[in-house]
Amino acid sequence: MASIANIIVQLMQIYWFICIIYIFMSWVPNARESQFGQTIGKLVEPFFAPFRQIIPPIGMIDISPIVALIALRFAMDGVRYLFSLFM
């Protein structure tokens, strides 16, 4: 059971880092329009979209990805906790 939990948490951590990379790509001009940026966007945008609907941008700053990453961290902690119950 612990190995399944570790695999799930590691996959979530990889996804978390992909989200961070996508956020930093917004600081580089035309980075999101590259093939790499579009591929990452296809992975990350479906996760960010519900948070963008709930949290509007403040001026030119979009804080919804930050909230999404916090939610992903809570989900990772939840997976760790749920699998610790079965040990």
PyMOL CGO cylinders between C-alpha atoms (Angstrom):
from pymol import cmd
from pymol.cgo import CYLINDER

trace = [
    CYLINDER, 0.00, 0.00, 0.00, 2.81, 2.38, 0.81, 0.3, 1, 1, 1, 1, 1, 1,
    CYLINDER, 2.81, 2.38, 0.81, 4.33, 1.98, -2.64, 0.3, 1, 1, 1, 1, 1, 1,
    CYLINDER, 4.33, 1.98, -2.64, 1.02, 2.92, -4.30, 0.3, 1, 1, 1, 1, 1, 1,
    CYLINDER, 1.02, 2.92, -4.30, 0.82, 6.02, -2.11, 0.3, 1, 1, 1, 1, 1, 1,
    CYLINDER, 0.82, 6.02, -2.11, 4.41, 6.94, -2.97, 0.3, 1, 1, 1, 1, 1, 1,
    CYLINDER, 4.41, 6.94, -2.97, 3.76, 6.56, -6.70, 0.3, 1, 1, 1, 1, 1, 1,
    CYLINDER, 3.76, 6.56, -6.70, 0.62, 8.71, -6.53, 0.3, 1, 1, 1, 1, 1, 1,
    CYLINDER, 0.62, 8.71, -6.53, 2.35, 11.39, -4.47, 0.3, 1, 1, 1, 1, 1, 1,
    CYLINDER, 2.35, 11.39, -4.47, 5.38, 11.41, -6.77, 0.3, 1, 1, 1, 1, 1, 1,
    CYLINDER, 5.38, 11.41, -6.77, 3.15, 11.80, -9.83, 0.3, 1, 1, 1, 1, 1, 1,
    CYLINDER, 3.15, 11.80, -9.83, 1.38, 14.69, -8.10, 0.3, 1, 1, 1, 1, 1, 1,
    CYLINDER, 1.38, 14.69, -8.10, 4.76, 16.27, -7.29, 0.3, 1, 1, 1, 1, 1, 1,
    CYLINDER, 4.76, 16.27, -7.29, 5.83, 15.98, -10.93, 0.3, 1, 1, 1, 1, 1, 1,
    CYLINDER, 5.83, 15.98, -10.93, 2.57, 17.63, -11.96, 0.3, 1, 1, 1, 1, 1, 1,
    CYLINDER, 2.57, 17.63, -11.96, 3.19, 20.37, -9.35, 0.3, 1, 1, 1, 1, 1, 1,
    CYLINDER, 3.19, 20.37, -9.35, 6.59, 21.10, -10.90, 0.3, 1, 1, 1, 1, 1, 1,
    CYLINDER, 6.59, 21.10, -10.90, 5.05, 21.16, -14.39, 0.3, 1, 1, 1, 1, 1, 1,
    CYLINDER, 5.05, 21.16, -14.39, 2.57, 23.75, -13.11, 0.3, 1, 1, 1, 1, 1, 1,
    CYLINDER, 2.57, 23.75, -13.11, 5.42, 25.82, -11.67, 0.3, 1, 1, 1, 1, 1, 1,
    CYLINDER, 5.42, 25.82, -11.67, 7.28, 25.69, -14.99, 0.3, 1, 1, 1, 1, 1, 1,
    CYLINDER, 7.28, 25.69, -14.99, 4.13, 26.82, -16.80, 0.3, 1, 1, 1, 1, 1, 1,
    CYLINDER, 4.13, 26.82, -16.80, 3.68, 29.74, -14.40, 0.3, 1, 1, 1, 1, 1, 1,
    CYLINDER, 3.68, 29.74, -14.40, 7.29, 30.85, -14.88, 0.3, 1, 1, 1, 1, 1, 1,
    CYLINDER, 7.29, 30.85, -14.88, 6.87, 30.60, -18.64, 0.3, 1, 1, 1, 1, 1, 1,
    CYLINDER, 6.87, 30.60, -18.64, 4.41, 33.50, -18.42, 0.3, 1, 1, 1, 1, 1, 1,
    CYLINDER, 4.41, 33.50, -18.42, 7.34, 35.74, -17.49, 0.3, 1, 1, 1, 1, 1, 1,
    CYLINDER, 7.34, 35.74, -17.49, 9.24, 34.89, -20.70, 0.3, 1, 1, 1, 1, 1, 1,
    CYLINDER, 9.24, 34.89, -20.70, 7.91, 36.47, -23.90, 0.3, 1, 1, 1, 1, 1, 1,
    CYLINDER, 7.91, 36.47, -23.90, 6.45, 33.94, -26.39, 0.3, 1, 1, 1, 1, 1, 1,
    CYLINDER, 6.45, 33.94, -26.39, 7.43, 30.96, -24.22, 0.3, 1, 1, 1, 1, 1, 1,
    CYLINDER, 7.43, 30.96, -24.22, 3.87, 29.69, -23.99, 0.3, 1, 1, 1, 1, 1, 1,
    CYLINDER, 3.87, 29.69, -23.99, 3.50, 29.88, -27.77, 0.3, 1, 1, 1, 1, 1, 1,
    CYLINDER, 3.50, 29.88, -27.77, 6.37, 27.44, -28.33, 0.3, 1, 1, 1, 1, 1, 1,
    CYLINDER, 6.37, 27.44, -28.33, 5.70, 23.73, -28.89, 0.3, 1, 1, 1, 1, 1, 1,
    CYLINDER, 5.70, 23.73, -28.89, 6.93, 22.97, -25.37, 0.3, 1, 1, 1, 1, 1, 1,
    CYLINDER, 6.93, 22.97, -25.37, 4.73, 25.69, -23.88, 0.3, 1, 1, 1, 1, 1, 1,
    CYLINDER, 4.73, 25.69, -23.88, 1.66, 24.49, -25.75, 0.3, 1, 1, 1, 1, 1, 1,
    CYLINDER, 1.66, 24.49, -25.75, 2.24, 20.91, -24.62, 0.3, 1, 1, 1, 1, 1, 1,
    CYLINDER, 2.24, 20.91, -24.62, 2.55, 21.96, -20.99, 0.3, 1, 1, 1, 1, 1, 1,
    CYLINDER, 2.55, 21.96, -20.99, -0.49, 24.22, -21.43, 0.3, 1, 1, 1, 1, 1, 1,
    CYLINDER, -0.49, 24.22, -21.43, -2.58, 21.25, -22.55, 0.3, 1, 1, 1, 1, 1, 1,
    CYLINDER, -2.58, 21.25, -22.55, -1.63, 19.48, -19.32, 0.3, 1, 1, 1, 1, 1, 1,
    CYLINDER, -1.63, 19.48, -19.32, -2.00, 22.40, -16.92, 0.3, 1, 1, 1, 1, 1, 1,
    CYLINDER, -2.00, 22.40, -16.92, -4.83, 24.59, -18.24, 0.3, 1, 1, 1, 1, 1, 1,
    CYLINDER, -4.83, 24.59, -18.24, -7.63, 22.07, -17.50, 0.3, 1, 1, 1, 1, 1, 1,
    CYLINDER, -7.63, 22.07, -17.50, -6.49, 22.08, -13.87, 0.3, 1, 1, 1, 1, 1, 1,
    CYLINDER, -6.49, 22.08, -13.87, -6.24, 25.89, -13.66, 0.3, 1, 1, 1, 1, 1, 1,
    CYLINDER, -6.24, 25.89, -13.66, -9.55, 26.59, -15.47, 0.3, 1, 1, 1, 1, 1, 1,
    CYLINDER, -9.55, 26.59, -15.47, -11.95, 25.95, -12.54, 0.3, 1, 1, 1, 1, 1, 1,
    CYLINDER, -11.95, 25.95, -12.54, -9.85, 28.15, -10.28, 0.3, 1, 1, 1, 1, 1, 1,
    CYLINDER, -9.85, 28.15, -10.28, -9.85, 30.93, -12.88, 0.3, 1, 1, 1, 1, 1, 1,
    CYLINDER, -9.85, 30.93, -12.88, -13.65, 30.82, -12.98, 0.3, 1, 1, 1, 1, 1, 1,
    CYLINDER, -13.65, 30.82, -12.98, -13.86, 31.24, -9.21, 0.3, 1, 1, 1, 1, 1, 1,
    CYLINDER, -13.86, 31.24, -9.21, -11.02, 33.74, -8.66, 0.3, 1, 1, 1, 1, 1, 1,
    CYLINDER, -11.02, 33.74, -8.66, -10.94, 36.71, -11.04, 0.3, 1, 1, 1, 1, 1, 1,
    CYLINDER, -10.94, 36.71, -11.04, -7.62, 38.40, -11.87, 0.3, 1, 1, 1, 1, 1, 1,
    CYLINDER, -7.62, 38.40, -11.87, -6.63, 41.32, -9.68, 0.3, 1, 1, 1, 1, 1, 1,
    CYLINDER, -6.63, 41.32, -9.68, -5.61, 43.97, -12.19, 0.3, 1, 1, 1, 1, 1, 1,
    CYLINDER, -5.61, 43.97, -12.19, -3.06, 42.24, -14.38, 0.3, 1, 1, 1, 1, 1, 1,
    CYLINDER, -3.06, 42.24, -14.38, -2.16, 39.63, -11.77, 0.3, 1, 1, 1, 1, 1, 1,
    CYLINDER, -2.16, 39.63, -11.77, -3.78, 36.20, -11.91, 0.3, 1, 1, 1, 1, 1, 1,
    CYLINDER, -3.78, 36.20, -11.91, -3.56, 34.54, -8.49, 0.3, 1, 1, 1, 1, 1, 1,
    CYLINDER, -3.56, 34.54, -8.49, -5.66, 31.51, -9.43, 0.3, 1, 1, 1, 1, 1, 1,
    CYLINDER, -5.66, 31.51, -9.43, -2.59, 29.34, -10.24, 0.3, 1, 1, 1, 1, 1, 1,
    CYLINDER, -2.59, 29.34, -10.24, -1.28, 29.99, -6.72, 0.3, 1, 1, 1, 1, 1, 1,
    CYLINDER, -1.28, 29.99, -6.72, -4.58, 28.84, -5.23, 0.3, 1, 1, 1, 1, 1, 1,
    CYLINDER, -4.58, 28.84, -5.23, -4.54, 25.82, -7.56, 0.3, 1, 1, 1, 1, 1, 1,
    CYLINDER, -4.54, 25.82, -7.56, -1.06, 24.85, -6.39, 0.3, 1, 1, 1, 1, 1, 1,
    CYLINDER, -1.06, 24.85, -6.39, -2.11, 25.19, -2.75, 0.3, 1, 1, 1, 1, 1, 1,
    CYLINDER, -2.11, 25.19, -2.75, -5.10, 22.93, -3.48, 0.3, 1, 1, 1, 1, 1, 1,
    CYLINDER, -5.10, 22.93, -3.48, -2.79, 20.41, -5.15, 0.3, 1, 1, 1, 1, 1, 1,
    CYLINDER, -2.79, 20.41, -5.15, -0.55, 20.42, -2.07, 0.3, 1, 1, 1, 1, 1, 1,
    CYLINDER, -0.55, 20.42, -2.07, -3.58, 19.80, 0.15, 0.3, 1, 1, 1, 1, 1, 1,
    CYLINDER, -3.58, 19.80, 0.15, -4.55, 16.91, -2.13, 0.3, 1, 1, 1, 1, 1, 1,
    CYLINDER, -4.55, 16.91, -2.13, -1.06, 15.44, -1.82, 0.3, 1, 1, 1, 1, 1, 1,
    CYLINDER, -1.06, 15.44, -1.82, -1.27, 15.65, 1.97, 0.3, 1, 1, 1, 1, 1, 1,
    CYLINDER, -1.27, 15.65, 1.97, -4.71, 14.04, 1.81, 0.3, 1, 1, 1, 1, 1, 1,
    CYLINDER, -4.71, 14.04, 1.81, -3.38, 11.11, -0.21, 0.3, 1, 1, 1, 1, 1, 1,
    CYLINDER, -3.38, 11.11, -0.21, -0.55, 10.63, 2.26, 0.3, 1, 1, 1, 1, 1, 1,
    CYLINDER, -0.55, 10.63, 2.26, -2.99, 10.71, 5.17, 0.3, 1, 1, 1, 1, 1, 1,
    CYLINDER, -2.99, 10.71, 5.17, -5.50, 8.33, 3.57, 0.3, 1, 1, 1, 1, 1, 1,
    CYLINDER, -5.50, 8.33, 3.57, -2.85, 5.75, 2.79, 0.3, 1, 1, 1, 1, 1, 1,
    CYLINDER, -2.85, 5.75, 2.79, -1.34, 6.09, 6.26, 0.3, 1, 1, 1, 1, 1, 1,
    CYLINDER, -1.34, 6.09, 6.26, -4.69, 4.91, 7.67, 0.3, 1, 1, 1, 1, 1, 1,
    CYLINDER, -4.69, 4.91, 7.67, -4.28, 1.56, 5.90, 0.3, 1, 1, 1, 1, 1, 1,
    CYLINDER, -4.28, 1.56, 5.90, -0.83, 0.83, 7.29, 0.3, 1, 1, 1, 1, 1, 1,
]
cmd.load_cgo(trace, "trace")
